[in-house]
Amino acid sequence: MAPLARLTGLSYRYPASEVPALDSVNLEIEPGLTLLYGASGSGKSTLLRVFNGLIPHFYGGRVAGLAHVGDHDVLRTPVRRLATHTGFVFQDPEVQLLQARVDREVAFGPANLGLPRELVRTRTEAALNRAGAWHLRERAVATLSGGERQRVAIAAALAMEPAILVLDEPASQLDPDAAASLADVCESLARTGTAVVLAEPRLTSRLAGLRLHLQQGRLEEPSPPAPVETTPLETRPGATAWALDGVTAGFGRRRVLESVHLEGRSGEAVALIGPNGGGKTTLLRVLAGLMAPSGGRAWRREGRTAYLPQNPTALLHRPTVLAEVELTLRRTGADEPPDLVLNEMGLLHLTDRYPRDLSGGERQRAAIAAVLAGSPAIALLDEPTRGLDDRTRAALVGTLRRLLDQGSAVVIATHDRELVAAVGARLVDVGDGKAIVARAGARTRA
């Protein structure tokens, strides 16, 4: 059987770069699973964007070598034609959702193929079910959590029934059940002849398939990840730093949180866990003062409250990474040198880069550095390990430990249990409008 896609000696450089993002890549994609791994900035997203023609048609730059998807020469075929062969789920699902309502978003692609209305409806319903998003079909996209948006983006790609399905870190914001469901969908598609190409920063997937390692734009044989050892953190929490007193919040008549009582202390990390759409982001936004509760009261101690949203690009607007960190330090009056957090997050070699030109993982690190510079009194982080490889996740742990030692209160919404353990966080399950606090192995409804 002929491969569904073929790259031959493909090299690529972004317009303003002298360093190749892809370097002499030879790759054949056949029906089944292809799993692509690599550190932040290794070229994973760049390689994936070749399959739908965004590289080079949208980004420009310099290309050498050959790239084919089916019978189409990628370098000479418009993106709109390649889109009928390649379904794509971006690292940031926010950038690809265009419609106001979920069912219309999923139907948008098949409808634009000119398919009969009944077939569009059938494809839409099937895709929503396969992606575990059927219960979201009538929801406004603007009210979805990051994980829910990720499910909708996956459903929209599935509705196109592509020959190649490309997924850029598709489980980065999914809860464990949703991630397991996605794995089942990928395996089912692979068995029925679809080529599924999936990129992740860490070699953690249990999916069986061709495994490839990308390093500095070159494909190499994957090697087992080096263990990242962290000793458990012993914390001595201080005075109360924040509290929610009977907080109720939501969107319109839909209550996401209902009469929640919760508090955290200086020098303590609290981890919000629970299903996608359960209310973790809403709780963080209320605590940050970005969303007013419809009932109850949110209280924070004096001092700066730093907030990292799920989409880090929303924070980045300065011309360089260094300027992002310097802006935070200048506004807060902190005398901390910018190199402290930049070095901790492995960004010293990127200080002069434009943040929005970075890879997804690098943008995440830049946003974290900009938010945590100056040692905030309270740090609220929404899925902070999204896009981070093992090494940079360990760097984040080091930064959070330093903040905790200095007396900061840290609240993290995450599905990353290794991060939770590394910072000694107290668990709070958020879902069904409630927060269930874990203490000494027991849980009591808050």
Secondary structure, DSSP 8 states (H G I E B T S, - for coil): ---SEEEEEEEEE-TT-SS-SEEEEEEEE-SEEEEEE--TTSSHHHHHHHHTTHHHHTT--EEEEEEEETTEEGGGS-HHHHTTTEEEE-SSGGGG--SSBHHHHHHHHHHHTT--HHHHHHHHHHHHHHTT-GGGTTSBGGG--HHHHHHHHHHHHHHT--SEEEEESTTTT--HHHHHHHHHHHHHHHHTT-EEEEEESSS-----SEEEEEETTEEE------------------SEEEEEEEEEEEETTEEEEEEEEEEEETT-EEEEE--TTSSHHHHHHHHHTSS--SEEEEEE-SS-EEEE-S-GGGG--SSSHHHHHHHHHHHHT----HHHHHHHTT-GGGTTS-GGGS-HHHHHHHHHHHHHTT--SEEEEESTTTT--HHHHHHHHHHHHHHHHTT-EEEEE-S-HHHHHHTT-EEEEEETBEEEEEETTEEEE-
